């Protein structure tokens, strides 16, 4: 059972069944792009990434001597 979230600055602390976990969300830098359209009378702009997000491998596995990254 998920019990609580405590926010300290940018780091979130989760407590699940008495075990504490820390999570630091990835903040993507974006810039405002061209007009995407109108919604309820307001103009909205597209947001474009300024840098490509680097993804961390989920699992480093080895099968019959061959390294696999998921």
Buried (B, 14 or more C-beta within 10 A) or exposed (E): EEEEEEEEEEEBEBBEEEEEEEEEEEEEEEEEEEEEEEEEEEEEEEEEEEEEEEEEEEEEEEEEEEEEEE
